[in-house]
């Protein structure tokens, strides 16, 4: 233990007490008492005594403390031979189907019985790095075979050439096209035994139709003028009949708050001439001239509200019969709507629309190529066509569409047989009751339509549709050649990467026609008329093909598989069972 120096510490304490008293005295008396010096004889040096430290591990002498026993460890190793080598883990990959290679051209050729021939060619060329596109297409379908019980030639040709050019730009695109067409048909609808052989040999039943047209279109993005279309057509035949058609359709769009106002303008002009008089006349001295002009404007407002799409509009048309100096002003409704009741499952839609439909010689020939070149051309006043329906998907792969409609049409064109007029001596033989005329009637039509489409999988689709109509005519005549029932069924199946097939079946119900004959050379001549009912018919068609590779494939087509000799038009029976085989080749040109 260390020692403590008590004497020295006491002396220092006395000195500190004296200094403290002196300071207090100074605080009490501010009088200056001078300066004194205190001398410290020895400085204070404190020391720290040593301390005893405890052992970190004390030794315990106790009988209950257990003594640890030393343990020695050893390892006995036995070598094991192994040939196992673990495989490295690899990420699973999805097998990708390579995209099909696209070619810019293809050609298809087919031949079959009845000397049927089919030619189809198409090519598309990108110009100027894809900004310009040039398309060329050519199709030809013909037959040189005879039809059973037909006493006149039944050949037909249908050829068409189309060339189009399109240019794309950032804010607009435009294009132009030209088309040439040639059709050949025969008025062969003469019943067997109706005329002697000498009369039949003197009939020139061949008719040729020619078509030349040019068109243009333009579409703009950021402009009130959105798009425009132009069509110029010249149509003529082998009897020196001819027709000109001009259609101009600009469209404008104007935003109004959240809605969009669309204004469609249309100019439609058709004029033509038939060198021959109607077959109701016993002489062929008067030509038929016609000229119809339509000027129309259709404003419509598109309203979009969640599940509702509503288009409110009207058509205002001024129609002029320039040949007869007659004109009329028409107003038609143009209202359509759709509403999603249950997402994509149930969509209700409906509308009421009307128009002044411009009829033409070209249009009638496309509907019935056996018309005579003696037609009266008038526009159809489609006052309204009101419809209401439901469409949607019952299942992800099952869609449906059902619709009911009621329409009112004035001057609706109907086809029925021309009267047999043996007093005529026209250059062509269409006055033997083997051609068709156009008859205009006012008709009210109640119709129902339904269809189902099934996508069994991505390679198999199936569809079925049916239509039922009830006609009420102003003249109390039947709706000539209009069926009351129609139905169709189609199927497409991609069996594997090479095989594919398809089929379509259609049914057309009974139709009414009229057989007439002029019995004496008096103008106007009385007619002996007998209505005739054309039987309903069912037609089945199918095709199957095989692809050798991406470029080469072969196909076989079968038509009228049931071999029914039905009449599409009165006295005009169709070819029986037809088979056609061909080859298709794709390539880059």
C-alpha positions as CSV (number, residue, x, y, z in Angstrom):
1,X,0.0,0.0,0.0
2,X,1.4,3.6,-0.7
3,X,2.0,6.3,1.9
4,X,0.2,9.6,2.3
5,X,2.1,12.9,3.0
6,X,-0.2,14.5,5.5
7,X,2.0,17.5,6.6
8,X,2.6,18.9,3.2
9,X,-1.1,18.6,2.3
10,X,-2.1,20.5,5.3
11,X,0.3,23.4,4.5
12,X,-1.2,23.7,1.1
13,X,-4.7,23.7,2.4
14,X,-3.9,26.7,4.7
15,X,-2.4,28.6,1.8
16,X,-5.6,28.0,-0.3
17,X,-7.8,29.2,2.6
18,X,-5.9,32.4,3.0
19,X,-6.1,33.1,-0.7
20,X,-9.8,32.5,-0.7
21,X,-10.3,34.9,2.3
22,X,-8.3,37.5,0.5
23,X,-10.4,37.3,-2.6
24,X,-13.5,37.7,-0.5
25,X,-12.0,40.8,1.1
26,X,-11.3,42.2,-2.3
27,X,-14.9,41.7,-3.2
28,X,-16.1,43.5,-0.1
29,X,-13.7,46.5,-0.4
30,X,-12.8,47.9,-3.9
31,X,-9.9,49.8,-2.4
32,X,-6.6,49.0,-4.0
33,X,-4.4,47.4,-1.4
34,X,-1.5,46.8,-3.7
35,X,0.2,43.7,-5.0
36,X,1.6,40.8,-2.9
37,X,3.7,37.8,-4.0
38,X,3.0,34.3,-2.7
39,X,5.9,31.8,-3.1
40,X,5.2,28.0,-3.2
41,X,8.1,26.2,-1.7
42,X,7.2,22.6,-3.1
43,X,4.6,21.6,-5.9
44,X,2.0,19.0,-5.2
45,X,2.8,15.5,-6.8
46,X,0.1,12.9,-6.0
47,X,0.8,9.2,-6.5
48,X,-1.5,6.2,-7.1
49,X,-1.2,3.0,-5.0
50,X,-0.9,-0.4,-6.8
51,X,-4.1,-2.6,-6.9
52,X,-4.3,-6.4,-6.7
53,X,-5.9,-8.0,-9.8
54,X,-8.1,-11.2,-9.8
55,X,-7.1,-14.3,-11.8
56,X,-9.2,-14.8,-14.9
57,X,-9.5,-18.6,-14.3
58,X,-9.5,-19.3,-10.5
59,X,-8.5,-22.7,-9.3
60,X,-11.3,-24.5,-7.6
61,X,-10.5,-27.3,-5.2
62,X,-14.0,-28.9,-5.0
63,X,-14.9,-32.6,-5.0
64,X,-17.9,-32.1,-7.2
65,X,-16.0,-30.6,-10.1
66,X,-15.8,-33.2,-13.0
67,X,-12.5,-33.8,-14.6
68,X,-12.5,-33.8,-18.5
69,X,-11.3,-37.0,-20.1
70,X,-9.1,-36.6,-23.1
71,X,-10.5,-38.2,-26.3
72,X,-8.5,-39.1,-29.3
73,X,-10.2,-39.1,-32.8
74,X,-9.2,-41.1,-35.9
75,X,-10.7,-41.3,-39.5
76,X,-11.0,-44.5,-41.5
77,X,-11.1,-43.6,-45.3
78,X,-12.2,-46.1,-48.0
79,X,-11.9,-45.0,-51.6
80,X,-15.0,-45.5,-53.9
81,X,-14.7,-45.8,-57.7
82,X,-17.4,-43.7,-59.6
83,X,-18.0,-43.0,-63.3
84,X,-21.0,-40.6,-62.7
85,X,-20.6,-37.2,-64.3
86,X,-23.4,-34.7,-63.5
87,X,-24.9,-33.0,-66.6
88,X,-24.9,-29.3,-66.9
89,X,-28.3,-27.7,-66.4
90,X,-29.9,-26.1,-69.5
91,X,-32.8,-23.7,-69.8
92,X,-35.9,-25.1,-71.5
93,X,-36.7,-23.5,-74.9
94,X,-40.1,-23.0,-76.6
95,X,-40.1,-24.5,-80.1
96,X,-40.7,-21.7,-82.5
97,X,-42.7,-22.1,-85.7
98,X,-40.7,-20.5,-88.5
99,X,-42.8,-17.7,-90.2
100,X,-43.9,-18.6,-93.7
101,X,-41.9,-17.1,-96.4
102,X,-43.8,-14.5,-98.4
103,X,-43.5,-14.2,-102.2
104,X,-44.5,-11.3,-104.2
105,X,-46.0,-13.3,-107.1
106,X,-48.0,-16.5,-107.8
107,X,-49.5,-18.3,-110.8
108,X,-52.3,-20.9,-110.8
109,X,-53.5,-23.0,-113.7
110,X,-56.3,-25.6,-113.7
111,X,-58.1,-27.8,-116.3
112,X,-61.2,-30.0,-115.9
113,X,-64.2,-31.6,-117.6
114,X,-66.6,-29.6,-119.8
115,X,-63.3,-28.1,-121.0
116,X,-63.2,-25.9,-118.0
117,X,-60.1,-23.8,-117.6
118,X,-58.9,-21.6,-114.7
119,X,-55.9,-19.1,-114.8
120,X,-54.9,-16.8,-112.0
121,X,-51.9,-14.6,-111.8
122,X,-50.8,-11.9,-109.3
123,X,-47.7,-10.0,-108.6
124,X,-46.9,-7.1,-106.2
125,X,-43.8,-5.0,-106.5
126,X,-42.3,-2.6,-103.9
127,X,-40.8,0.5,-105.4
128,X,-38.8,3.2,-103.8
129,X,-38.1,1.3,-100.6
130,X,-41.7,0.3,-100.0
131,X,-43.2,3.8,-100.3
132,X,-44.7,2.9,-103.7
133,X,-46.5,-0.4,-104.5
134,X,-47.4,-1.7,-108.0
135,X,-49.9,-4.6,-108.2
136,X,-50.9,-6.6,-111.3
137,X,-53.6,-9.2,-111.4
138,X,-55.2,-11.4,-114.1
139,X,-58.0,-13.9,-113.8
140,X,-59.6,-16.1,-116.4
141,X,-62.4,-18.7,-116.1
142,X,-63.9,-20.4,-119.1
143,X,-65.8,-23.4,-120.3
144,X,-66.3,-24.9,-123.8
145,X,-68.4,-27.9,-122.8
146,X,-72.0,-28.6,-123.7
147,X,-74.8,-29.0,-121.3
148,X,-77.2,-31.9,-121.6
149,X,-80.5,-31.0,-123.5
150,X,-79.1,-27.6,-124.6
151,X,-79.6,-27.1,-128.3
152,X,-77.4,-23.9,-128.5
153,X,-73.8,-23.3,-127.5
154,X,-73.3,-22.9,-123.8
155,X,-69.7,-21.6,-123.8
156,X,-68.7,-18.8,-121.4
157,X,-65.5,-16.8,-120.7
158,X,-64.8,-14.4,-117.9
159,X,-61.4,-12.6,-118.0
160,X,-60.2,-9.6,-116.0
161,X,-57.0,-7.6,-115.8
162,X,-56.3,-5.1,-113.0
163,X,-53.3,-2.8,-112.5
164,X,-53.0,-0.6,-109.5
165,X,-50.4,1.8,-108.1
166,X,-50.3,3.2,-104.6
167,X,-48.0,5.7,-102.9
168,X,-47.6,6.1,-99.1
169,X,-46.4,9.3,-97.4
170,X,-46.3,10.4,-93.8
171,X,-49.5,12.4,-93.8
172,X,-51.4,11.0,-96.8
173,X,-51.5,8.2,-99.3
174,X,-53.0,8.0,-102.8
175,X,-53.4,5.5,-105.6
176,X,-54.7,4.9,-109.1
177,X,-55.9,1.8,-110.9
178,X,-57.1,0.6,-114.3
179,X,-59.2,-2.5,-115.1
180,X,-60.1,-4.3,-118.3
181,X,-62.7,-7.1,-118.6
182,X,-64.2,-9.4,-121.2
183,X,-67.2,-11.7,-120.7
184,X,-68.8,-14.1,-123.1
185,X,-72.1,-15.8,-122.6
186,X,-74.8,-17.4,-124.8
187,X,-78.5,-17.1,-124.7
188,X,-78.9,-20.9,-124.8
189,X,-82.2,-21.1,-122.7
190,X,-84.4,-22.6,-125.4
191,X,-86.4,-25.7,-124.4
192,X,-85.6,-28.9,-126.3
193,X,-88.1,-29.4,-129.2
194,X,-89.4,-25.8,-129.1
195,X,-88.1,-25.0,-132.6
196,X,-87.1,-26.9,-135.7
197,X,-83.4,-27.4,-136.6
198,X,-83.5,-24.8,-139.4
199,X,-84.6,-22.1,-136.9
200,X,-82.0,-23.2,-134.3
201,X,-79.2,-23.1,-136.9
202,X,-80.1,-19.5,-137.7
203,X,-79.9,-18.3,-134.1
204,X,-76.9,-16.2,-133.2
205,X,-76.9,-16.7,-129.4
206,X,-73.5,-15.3,-128.5
207,X,-73.1,-12.1,-126.5
208,X,-69.8,-10.3,-125.6
209,X,-69.4,-7.8,-122.8
210,X,-66.4,-5.4,-122.5
211,X,-65.4,-3.2,-119.6
212,X,-62.7,-0.6,-119.2
213,X,-62.4,1.5,-116.1
214,X,-60.1,3.8,-114.2
215,X,-60.1,4.9,-110.6
216,X,-58.2,6.9,-108.0
217,X,-58.3,7.4,-104.3
218,X,-56.6,9.7,-101.7
219,X,-56.5,9.6,-97.9
220,X,-55.2,12.4,-95.7
221,X,-54.5,12.4,-92.0
222,X,-54.4,15.9,-90.6
223,X,-57.0,17.6,-92.8
224,X,-60.7,18.3,-92.8
225,X,-60.8,16.6,-96.2
226,X,-60.2,13.0,-95.1
227,X,-60.6,11.0,-98.3
228,X,-61.9,10.9,-101.8
229,X,-62.7,8.3,-104.5
230,X,-63.1,8.6,-108.3
231,X,-64.4,6.0,-110.7
232,X,-64.7,6.2,-114.5
233,X,-66.2,3.3,-116.4
234,X,-67.0,2.4,-120.0
235,X,-69.1,-0.7,-120.6
236,X,-70.3,-2.0,-124.0
237,X,-71.4,-5.2,-125.7
238,X,-71.5,-6.9,-129.1
239,X,-74.9,-5.3,-130.0
240,X,-73.4,-1.7,-130.0
241,X,-75.0,-1.0,-126.6
242,X,-72.8,1.2,-124.4
243,X,-72.8,2.9,-121.0
244,X,-70.7,5.5,-119.2
245,X,-70.5,5.9,-115.4
246,X,-68.8,8.6,-113.3
247,X,-68.7,8.4,-109.4
248,X,-67.0,11.0,-107.3
249,X,-67.1,10.7,-103.5
250,X,-65.2,13.2,-101.3
251,X,-65.5,12.9,-97.5
252,X,-64.9,15.6,-94.8
253,X,-64.5,15.3,-91.1
254,X,-65.0,18.1,-88.5
255,X,-64.5,17.7,-84.7
256,X,-67.3,18.9,-82.6
257,X,-66.4,18.9,-78.9
258,X,-65.9,15.2,-78.1
259,X,-67.8,14.0,-81.2
260,X,-66.9,13.8,-84.9
261,X,-69.0,15.2,-87.7
262,X,-68.6,13.4,-91.0
263,X,-69.9,14.9,-94.3
264,X,-70.0,12.6,-97.3
265,X,-70.6,14.1,-100.7
266,X,-71.5,12.0,-103.8
267,X,-71.9,12.6,-107.5
268,X,-73.1,9.7,-109.5
269,X,-73.8,9.9,-113.2
270,X,-74.8,7.1,-115.6
271,X,-75.8,7.4,-119.2
272,X,-76.2,4.9,-122.0
273,X,-77.8,3.7,-125.1
274,X,-79.4,0.5,-126.4
275,X,-79.6,0.2,-130.1
276,X,-82.6,-2.2,-129.8
277,X,-86.2,-1.6,-128.8
278,X,-87.9,-3.5,-125.9
279,X,-89.1,-7.0,-126.9
280,X,-92.7,-6.0,-126.1
281,X,-92.5,-4.2,-129.5
282,X,-92.9,-6.2,-132.6
283,X,-90.6,-3.8,-134.5
284,X,-87.0,-2.8,-133.7
285,X,-87.2,0.8,-134.8
286,X,-86.7,2.7,-131.5
287,X,-83.5,3.0,-129.5
288,X,-83.4,3.3,-125.7
289,X,-81.5,6.2,-124.2
290,X,-81.1,6.8,-120.5
291,X,-79.3,9.3,-118.3
292,X,-79.5,9.6,-114.5
293,X,-77.6,12.1,-112.3
294,X,-77.5,12.0,-108.5
295,X,-76.1,14.7,-106.2
296,X,-76.1,13.8,-102.6
297,X,-74.8,14.9,-99.2
298,X,-74.7,12.7,-96.0
299,X,-73.9,14.5,-92.7
300,X,-73.5,12.1,-89.8
301,X,-72.5,12.5,-86.1
302,X,-70.5,9.7,-84.4
303,X,-71.2,9.4,-80.7
304,X,-69.0,7.1,-78.6
305,X,-70.1,6.5,-75.0
306,X,-68.5,3.6,-73.1
307,X,-70.3,0.5,-74.6
308,X,-72.5,2.6,-76.9
309,X,-71.7,3.5,-80.5
310,X,-74.2,5.8,-82.2
311,X,-74.2,7.2,-85.7
312,X,-76.8,9.9,-86.3
313,X,-77.2,11.0,-89.9
314,X,-79.4,11.6,-92.9
315,X,-79.0,11.4,-96.7
316,X,-80.2,14.3,-98.9
317,X,-80.2,13.4,-102.6
318,X,-81.2,15.3,-105.7
319,X,-82.0,13.0,-108.5
320,X,-82.3,14.1,-112.1
321,X,-83.5,12.1,-115.1
322,X,-81.8,14.2,-117.7
323,X,-83.2,12.2,-120.6
324,X,-86.8,12.8,-119.6
325,X,-86.2,16.2,-117.9
326,X,-87.6,15.0,-114.6
327,X,-86.1,15.6,-111.1
328,X,-86.9,14.7,-107.5
329,X,-85.5,15.5,-104.1
330,X,-85.2,12.6,-101.6
331,X,-84.4,12.5,-97.8
332,X,-83.3,9.1,-96.4
333,X,-82.5,8.1,-92.8
334,X,-78.9,7.1,-92.0
335,X,-79.0,6.0,-88.3
336,X,-77.0,3.0,-86.9
337,X,-76.3,2.0,-83.3
338,X,-74.6,-0.8,-81.3
339,X,-74.5,-1.5,-77.6
340,X,-72.5,-4.0,-75.7
341,X,-74.9,-5.6,-73.3
342,X,-72.4,-8.3,-72.0
343,X,-68.9,-7.4,-73.1
344,X,-68.2,-9.5,-76.3
345,X,-70.9,-12.0,-75.5
346,X,-74.1,-10.0,-76.4
347,X,-73.9,-7.0,-78.6
348,X,-77.2,-5.4,-79.7
349,X,-77.2,-3.5,-83.0
350,X,-79.7,-1.9,-85.2
351,X,-80.4,0.9,-87.7
352,X,-82.6,2.5,-90.3
353,X,-81.1,3.4,-93.6
354,X,-82.1,4.4,-97.1
355,X,-80.6,5.5,-100.4
356,X,-81.3,6.3,-104.0
357,X,-79.6,3.3,-105.6
358,X,-78.2,3.9,-109.0
359,X,-78.9,1.0,-111.4
360,X,-76.8,0.4,-114.5
361,X,-76.4,-2.0,-117.4
362,X,-73.1,-3.1,-116.0
363,X,-74.7,-4.0,-112.6
364,X,-77.5,-5.9,-114.2
365,X,-75.1,-8.0,-116.3
366,X,-73.1,-8.9,-113.1
367,X,-76.4,-10.1,-111.5
368,X,-77.7,-11.9,-114.6
369,X,-75.5,-12.1,-117.7
370,X,-78.5,-13.4,-119.8
371,X,-80.3,-10.1,-119.9
372,X,-81.2,-8.7,-123.3
373,X,-79.7,-5.4,-124.6
374,X,-83.2,-3.8,-124.4
375,X,-83.4,-2.7,-120.8
376,X,-85.0,0.3,-119.1
377,X,-82.6,1.8,-116.6
378,X,-84.1,3.6,-113.6
379,X,-82.8,4.2,-110.0
380,X,-84.3,2.3,-107.0
381,X,-85.8,4.4,-104.2
382,X,-84.9,2.4,-101.1
383,X,-87.1,4.4,-98.7
384,X,-85.8,2.6,-95.6
385,X,-84.3,-0.6,-94.4
386,X,-84.9,-1.0,-90.7
387,X,-83.1,-3.8,-88.9
388,X,-82.4,-5.0,-85.4
389,X,-80.1,-7.8,-84.3
390,X,-77.9,-9.5,-81.7
391,X,-74.3,-10.7,-82.3
392,X,-71.4,-11.8,-80.1
393,X,-69.7,-14.9,-78.8
394,X,-71.4,-17.7,-76.9
395,X,-68.0,-19.4,-76.4
396,X,-64.4,-18.1,-77.2
397,X,-64.6,-20.1,-80.4
398,X,-68.3,-19.8,-81.2
399,X,-69.8,-16.6,-82.6
400,X,-73.3,-15.8,-83.7
401,X,-75.4,-13.2,-85.5
402,X,-79.2,-13.0,-85.8
403,X,-81.1,-10.1,-87.4
404,X,-84.6,-9.2,-88.3
405,X,-85.4,-6.5,-91.0
406,X,-88.2,-4.8,-92.8
407,X,-87.6,-2.7,-95.9
408,X,-89.6,-0.6,-98.4
409,X,-88.3,-0.2,-101.9
410,X,-89.9,1.6,-104.9
411,X,-88.8,0.6,-108.4
412,X,-87.0,-2.5,-107.2
413,X,-85.6,-4.3,-110.3
414,X,-86.7,-7.9,-110.8
415,X,-85.7,-10.3,-113.6
416,X,-88.1,-12.4,-115.6
417,X,-88.1,-14.0,-119.1
418,X,-88.6,-11.8,-122.1
419,X,-91.6,-12.7,-124.3
420,X,-91.0,-15.0,-127.2
421,X,-91.2,-12.5,-130.1
422,X,-90.8,-14.2,-133.5
423,X,-91.7,-11.0,-135.3
424,X,-88.3,-9.5,-134.5
425,X,-85.3,-9.8,-136.8
426,X,-82.6,-8.4,-134.5
427,X,-79.0,-9.2,-135.3
428,X,-78.7,-11.4,-132.1
429,X,-80.9,-14.3,-131.2
430,X,-82.3,-13.1,-127.8
431,X,-86.0,-12.9,-128.8
432,X,-86.8,-16.6,-128.6
433,X,-87.9,-16.5,-125.0
434,X,-84.3,-17.1,-124.0
435,X,-83.3,-13.8,-122.4
436,X,-84.4,-11.7,-119.5
437,X,-85.8,-8.3,-119.0
438,X,-85.9,-6.0,-115.9
439,X,-89.3,-5.4,-114.3
440,X,-89.7,-2.6,-111.6
441,X,-92.1,-3.2,-108.7
442,X,-92.7,-1.6,-105.3
443,X,-91.9,-4.2,-102.7
444,X,-92.1,-4.5,-98.9
445,X,-89.8,-7.2,-97.5
446,X,-89.8,-8.8,-94.1
447,X,-86.6,-10.8,-93.5
448,X,-84.8,-12.9,-90.9
449,X,-81.2,-13.8,-91.0
450,X,-79.0,-16.0,-88.7
451,X,-75.5,-17.4,-88.8
452,X,-73.1,-19.4,-86.6
453,X,-69.3,-19.6,-87.0
454,X,-67.2,-22.1,-85.1
455,X,-63.4,-22.1,-84.8
456,X,-62.8,-25.6,-83.7
457,X,-59.1,-24.8,-83.6
458,X,-56.7,-22.6,-85.5
459,X,-56.8,-25.0,-88.4
460,X,-60.5,-25.8,-88.6
461,X,-63.4,-23.4,-89.1
462,X,-67.1,-24.1,-89.8
463,X,-70.0,-21.8,-90.5
464,X,-73.7,-22.0,-91.3
465,X,-76.2,-19.3,-92.3
466,X,-79.9,-19.1,-93.2
467,X,-82.2,-16.4,-94.6
468,X,-86.0,-16.3,-94.8
469,X,-88.0,-13.6,-96.6
470,X,-91.6,-12.6,-97.2
471,X,-92.4,-10.3,-100.1
472,X,-95.4,-8.0,-100.6
473,X,-95.5,-6.4,-104.1
474,X,-97.5,-3.4,-105.2
475,X,-98.7,-5.2,-108.4
476,X,-99.7,-8.3,-106.5
477,X,-97.4,-10.3,-108.7
478,X,-94.8,-12.7,-107.2
479,X,-91.4,-11.2,-106.5
480,X,-90.0,-12.6,-109.7
481,X,-86.9,-14.8,-109.3
482,X,-86.4,-13.9,-105.6
483,X,-86.3,-17.0,-103.3
484,X,-88.0,-17.0,-100.0
485,X,-85.4,-19.3,-98.4
486,X,-81.7,-19.4,-98.7
487,X,-79.0,-21.3,-96.7
488,X,-75.3,-22.0,-96.9
489,X,-72.6,-24.0,-95.1
490,X,-68.9,-23.7,-95.4
491,X,-65.9,-25.5,-93.9
492,X,-62.1,-25.0,-94.1
493,X,-59.6,-27.5,-92.6
494,X,-55.8,-27.3,-92.6
495,X,-55.1,-31.0,-92.0
496,X,-51.3,-30.6,-91.5
497,X,-48.5,-28.6,-93.0
498,X,-49.1,-30.1,-96.4
499,X,-52.8,-31.2,-96.8
500,X,-55.8,-28.8,-96.8
501,X,-59.4,-29.1,-97.8
502,X,-62.6,-27.1,-97.8
503,X,-66.2,-27.3,-98.8
504,X,-69.3,-25.1,-99.3
505,X,-72.9,-26.1,-99.7
506,X,-75.8,-23.8,-100.5
507,X,-79.5,-24.1,-100.8
508,X,-81.9,-21.8,-102.8
509,X,-85.7,-22.2,-102.5
510,X,-88.4,-22.0,-105.1
511,X,-88.7,-19.0,-107.4
512,X,-91.4,-17.7,-109.7
513,X,-90.9,-16.7,-113.4
514,X,-93.2,-15.9,-116.3
515,X,-93.3,-17.4,-119.8
516,X,-94.8,-15.1,-122.4
517,X,-95.4,-15.1,-126.1
518,X,-96.6,-12.5,-128.6
519,X,-99.2,-14.1,-130.7
520,X,-100.0,-11.6,-133.4
521,X,-98.4,-8.7,-135.2
522,X,-100.3,-5.9,-133.5
523,X,-98.7,-3.1,-131.5
524,X,-99.2,-3.2,-128.6
525,X,-99.3,-7.0,-128.9
526,X,-101.4,-9.1,-126.4
527,X,-99.4,-11.5,-124.4
528,X,-100.0,-15.1,-123.6
529,X,-98.4,-15.4,-120.1
530,X,-98.0,-18.5,-118.0
531,X,-96.3,-18.3,-114.6
532,X,-93.8,-21.1,-113.9
533,X,-92.2,-22.3,-110.6
534,X,-88.5,-23.0,-110.6
535,X,-87.6,-25.9,-108.3
536,X,-85.4,-25.3,-105.3
537,X,-81.9,-26.6,-105.6
538,X,-79.0,-27.8,-103.5
539,X,-75.4,-27.5,-104.6
540,X,-72.3,-28.9,-103.0
541,X,-68.7,-28.0,-103.8
542,X,-65.4,-29.1,-102.3
543,X,-61.7,-28.7,-102.9
544,X,-58.5,-30.5,-101.6
545,X,-54.9,-29.6,-102.0
546,X,-51.4,-30.6,-101.2
547,X,-48.3,-28.4,-100.6
548,X,-45.0,-29.9,-101.6
549,X,-43.1,-26.9,-100.2
550,X,-43.6,-23.2,-99.7
551,X,-43.7,-22.5,-103.4
552,X,-45.4,-25.5,-105.1
553,X,-48.9,-27.0,-104.4
554,X,-51.6,-28.9,-106.3
555,X,-55.3,-28.8,-105.9
556,X,-58.5,-30.5,-107.1
557,X,-61.9,-28.8,-107.1
558,X,-65.3,-30.5,-107.5
559,X,-68.5,-28.6,-108.2
560,X,-72.1,-29.7,-108.3
561,X,-71.1,-32.9,-106.6
562,X,-74.7,-34.1,-106.4
563,X,-74.9,-33.8,-110.2
564,X,-78.2,-31.8,-110.1
565,X,-79.2,-30.3,-113.5
566,X,-81.1,-27.5,-111.7
567,X,-82.0,-24.2,-113.3
568,X,-80.5,-21.1,-111.8
569,X,-82.6,-19.0,-114.3
570,X,-85.6,-20.3,-116.2
571,X,-84.6,-22.7,-119.1
572,X,-80.9,-22.3,-118.3
573,X,-79.7,-25.5,-116.8
574,X,-76.3,-25.7,-115.2
575,X,-73.4,-28.1,-115.9
576,X,-73.5,-31.4,-114.0
577,X,-70.7,-32.8,-111.9
578,X,-67.5,-30.8,-112.5
579,X,-63.9,-31.7,-111.6
580,X,-60.9,-29.4,-112.1
581,X,-57.3,-30.1,-111.2
582,X,-54.5,-27.6,-111.1
583,X,-51.2,-26.4,-109.8
584,X,-50.1,-23.2,-108.0
585,X,-46.6,-21.8,-107.9
586,X,-45.4,-18.9,-105.7
587,X,-42.2,-17.0,-106.6
588,X,-40.4,-13.7,-106.4
589,X,-40.6,-11.7,-109.6
